[in-house]
Amino acid sequence: MAQNKNAVIRYKALDKCFSNPYKKFYINDLIEYCSNVLTDHYATETTVSRRQIFDDMDFMKSEAGYDAPIESIQDGRKVFYRYSDPDFSILKKPLSSQEIGQLTEALETMSRMKNLPGFDWIEEITTKINAGLNLQHTEKKVIDFEVNEYLKGLEFLSTLYQFILNKQPITILYKSFKSKTVSSFEISPYYLKQYNNRWFLFGWNNKEKYINNLALDRIERVESFKSTFVESEIDFNEYFEEIIGVSNNLDEEPVTVTIELSENIIPYIITKPLHGSQKVKGNILTLEVKLNYELEALILSFGEKMKVLKPSEFVDRVQARVRNLNNYY
């Protein structure tokens, strides 16, 4: 079989299918995937025949091809195809020093999650990669991330992540800080976000018809239930653009918040912006954000180094918080 451009593209596409342990690829799936890859490559509708796929598999299995360990697995009346050796790939080749450096950096980043409940598989993967590529690491740890592995609710993180990927509606038993009783929510889960070292789940409340924001450390139990998953119309990259933190009232508009800064904090605020809308002119900081609890808490965390000037209703809210704080001392 001629090693033309189309064939190479098909071999690489099939290699991805056979290497994927999380999906069963039947012959129609292989035809569809290869056809889509060629269509995307040439920007014109391209269809691969059933016969062509079988010819490609024969070539890939041959000594003249790649000696690929392709096996067919009977699944009821149908057959799916995969590599018998899960580590095999026709694309395997030695990594360059730059690629090894990038991979080492990625492994260091992944290691921050390995102690979280449900993510212990990361330890196994990083160990295999290190052993397989013989990556050299220093004996001493040279990078660290702020992760509280003892935070309550982390045991739900992996489970919720899988429910989101599979678009599975869930029931959540939840007890907020303000309530003495447990509430039940039916949620179509969409998004997980970490803020201030806490994790939050965002999803559609199927009964009340609004976006729910639930802290994982207040969740008592999570269960799947049979219901129609409500697809999200929200771009969560945009959802957080107008707020600091996680509280977003969709009915409100962002406002201009004006803050007076002490001289010694200006370099810190310039080098570590509070928000993407931030502007600093002299000792005056302006933000274009929605007013929420997290914004109040952030400003108060700087103590006397920040003074809110506008808007007036936000000044009143911060002053009330300061007065309540003074009552404790």
Secondary structure, 3 states (H helix, E strand, C coil): CCCCHHHHHHHHHHHHHHHCCCCCEEHHHHHHHHHHHHHHHHCCCCCCCHHHHHHHHHHHHCCCCCCCCEEEEEECCEEEEEECCCCCCCCCCCCCHHHHHHHHHHHHHHHHHCCCCCCCHHHHHHHHHHHHHCCCCCCCCCCCCCCCCCCCCHHHHHHHHHHHHCCCCEEEEECCCCCCCCEEEEEEEEEEEEECCEEEEEEEECCCCEEEEEEHHHEEEEEECCCCCCCCCCCHHHHCCCCCCCCCCCCCCCEEEEEEECHHHHHHHHHCCCCCCCEEECCEEEEEECCCHHHHHHHHHCHHHEEEEECHHHHHHHHHHHHHHHCCC
